[in-house]
Amino acid sequence: MNNPADRLVDLLDLEQIELNIFRGRSPQESLQRVFGGQVAGQALVAAGRTTEGERPVHSLHAYFLRPGRPGVPIVYQVERVRDGRSFTTRRVTAVQQGRTIFNLTASFHQPEEGAFEHQLPPRIAAPDPESLPTVAQEITEHLGELPEQLERMARRQPFDIRYVDRLRWTPEEIKDAEPRSAVWMRAVSPLGDDPLVHTCALTYASDMTLLDAVRIPVEPLWGPRNFDMASLDHAMWFHRPFRADEWFLYDQESPIATGGRGLARGRIYDIEGRLLVSVVQEGLFRAYGERHMDGRPSTGA
């Protein structure tokens, strides 16, 4: 299976091993920890598999408790908290090697007519995504060629990502930069027609670039990094139906970074400017080599 989007769909296709228990694969990657968006997406799949199909998810709240190990399966245990007339609530615990690494609570809502509707317009007028270079093209333009490791990552990347503002490479370029970022994204190929797959795929994507907004005033987004970062928690509100294989604009900002933590907010729009999803995430930022109070090296949250 060479198509990255097909691999993502396969990654989200959990194995059901009991009524409320599912098992997900965790690919063997050259990463220190499992990608948080993968765990969030798989947990949402597990929750959705225990609900009626006509109730799409409208919100999720999650905590990353421990770093997951690449290459080791993850078991998702679903608690059926509530099945009401309009709302369904599920709580999911992700377990790896006997330890809880992630918790998620998701609420599903039967679509209905509201008393009123409104939406603030997008903050920026972004150029057409097709007119922007891919990340690989920007790196190649700057370095002359794409490093082998980044080339392998690009081949496995399930989403086409295009930064609205060109990537900054030097300290001079980030001087006085605001903690904001915006990217166009879409899956690299069609994901099929299951709405749950599209929701979980976008949940996966929502963790890919959001914490960039925290980093922008500090260092270039690509190149050597002077600190380790990890997602602490993640919340999403789904406002309208969407397809993750069609272009969406991810507008991101960081209102504050202090005490070793940075907060990031994201708004996801379709190409017509309709607000689809709202996202909030907090990340942990530690200097490399920094140690916990008990003397353990800082290798995760």
Beta strands, then each sheet from edge to edge (+ up, - down):
strand 1: 15-18
strand 2: 21-24
strand 3: 57-64
strand 4: 74-83
strand 5: 87-96
strand 6: 99-109
strand 7: 159-163
strand 8: 180-187
strand 9: 227-238
strand 10: 248-258
strand 11: 261-270
strand 12: 275-287
sheet 1: 1+ 2- 4+ 5- 6+ 3- 9+ 12- 11+ 10- 8+ 7-
end
